[in-house]
Amino acid sequence: MPEGPEIHRAADRLRKALVGKTLVEVHAEHPAVAGRLDGWVGREVESVEARSKAMLIRVGDHVLYSHNQLYGRWTVNRASTAPPDWKRSLRVALINRTHACRLWSASDVMLLEPWEVEGHPYIAQLGPDIADLLTTVAEVRAHIDEDRFQRRGLAGLMLDQRFIAGVGNYLRSEILFEAGVDPTRRLGQLNANEKDALADAAMIITRRAYHQKGVTVDLETYQIMRESGVARRSARHYVFHRDGMACHRCQSTIVHGRVGGRRLDVCPACQT
């Protein structure tokens, strides 16, 4: 599933291709919006916004909401380019004179009025969106102190979008490593300095993943790893998908585990 940085980068591409431009062709294949976007033809796209893992596209009095879930994906192509020849199902296509933006295989798509957005069940429960460049570390740190989270184990809590929005599997492992925190601990067991480190790590790792297209290590380390023959999925992270390999910081062996059926990798020496 794409995580916050990937959705925000997709929003950047959609924004550049769509905002301020007039739609000349619209297709709405998902049952929830089929036949409901015909009035968008001849109108300008006003805004494109990512909220955690959701996309919001506004035209006039309506907002197209979509969540990629496991298999959804937005593509942006020149209008003259044929759509990809693959097995994904087309959900929505927004086409202007220069670009064609298509949503494929997403299962959660709906049309909202602007006033409904903040009350949408997914949007309404989100914590601070750490892939949003306007979110501050102070906002994240204050949220970490909320009583409702203190008894929760970090391994599960980090994937709860009410806690920190936009975090998925790879960000969970990488943030906890950067913070030097053992994922088996409860949030309330962390002292103030450790909570500071968690807030800082969430921002540092997520922003780095946003700017570096999913790479959470520094680019020098990434380049060295790639030149030594390490596959991209292992070279781009500190611990995620690096089980059995040496930690970049202490040379201990990275350990792989699973929590709730989902991958979680740690350095047993750096994370205490």
Buried (B, 14 or more C-beta within 10 A) or exposed (E): EBBBBBBBBBBBBBBEBBBEBEBEEBBBBBEBBBEBBEEBBEEBBBBBBBBBBBBBBBBEEBBBBBBBEEEBBBBBBEBEEEEEEEEBBBBBBBBBEEBBBBBBBBBBBBBBEBEBBEEBEBBEEBBBBBBBEEBBBEBBBEBBEEEEBBEBBBBBBBBBBBBBBBBBBBBBBBBBBBBBBBBBBEBEBBEEEBBBBBBBBBBBBBBBBBEBEBBBBEEEBBEBBBEEEBEEEBBBBBBBBBBEBEBBEEEBBBBBBEBEEEBBBBBEBBBE
